[in-house]
Amino acid sequence: MDNKLTKFLSGALGGAFDATMSSFPGIAIAWGALKGGVSNIRTKRAEDFILFIQNNFNLNYFNDENFIDGLAITFDSFLKQRNKNKREIIKNIFLGFSGSENKEEFEIERMYDIVYRISEKQIRLFIEIKKQKKIVILSQEYGEIKNYNENYDEYKYLEFLGLVAINQEKNIKTMYGGSQIKEEEEVFITDFGSNFIRFILN
């Protein structure tokens, strides 16, 4: 461990953090291994997270029981996450959680579950929806073959995660001799998705 981390672990905040980490069975083993200097693949991740806590939070935060619960959940999620970009998203979510006035209502577990499930490609597509406001993923005019967006299944998965909603629209145009129907499926970001994407773009 570097000197900065060692100093943190021996300080007042380190003691509070130590007590928190040691009290959660699912985390205590990994935390104990880190403190004992045991080298493993997740040690650098743990060190990164601990320094993140040191740089962003003081001892007062540890008086909040909801903060402590969120910290334990976050440490576990961060340690298990292999993707560096996703670990940064987890940090951003935790910063949002810690600054929330209503931590009990903050959907931190749901957000971490989505970070675990979503792919990098789906993250890029999700950001693209934010930029364009909506995306048409399926269209068909009467008598034509349906035209699917090449990423149709990815958007449907984003819908399954609750990040987007897919609305079907039918536009009926009156033509000479009859009517022509055009159907489209359009993708929009949900309210939850709008909240979640803040932590991706931050």
C-alpha positions, 0 to 999 in steps of 0.5 A: 500500500502507498503512504497515503492509503496507510495514513488513511487507514490509521486515521480517524476516518480510517477507523470509522471506515474499518468498523463499517467494513468489518461489520458486513460479512460479505465484505469483511473477508475482502477488507481484512485481506486488504488490511493484512496486505494480502495480494489479490486481483481486487486489492487495487480496486479496494485501494482506489475505492478507499482513497475515493472515500477519503477524498470526498467524505469526512467523519460526519458522514459516518454518523448517518446509518443510511450512508453506512448501508450505502457505503457497504453496498457500494464497496461490494459492487465496486469490488466485483466490477471488472470494467473500469468505466463502470467503476467510475459510474458506481462512484458517481452514483454513490456521490449522488446517493451521499448528497441525496436528502432522502437516501431511503428512497434513492434506488442505489441497489437498482442502479448498481444492478443495472450497471452490472447488467448493461453492456458498453454498447448499450451505454453508448446507445443510451447516451445517443438517445439522450442526445437525439431525444428519441430514436425510431427503431422500427418503421413500416408503411402499409404494404412494405416490409418492416424496417428494423433498426440494427440495434433493435434488440439492444433497445428492447433490453434497455426497455427491459431495464426500465431505462427507456420506453418504446411507444408505437405510433400509427400515422394514417395519411389519406391518399388519393383512392384510400389511406396509407398507414405508417407505423413506427416504434420510438424510443424515449428515456424514462424518468428513471433513465433520466435520473440514471444517465446523469451518473453516466455523463458526469 
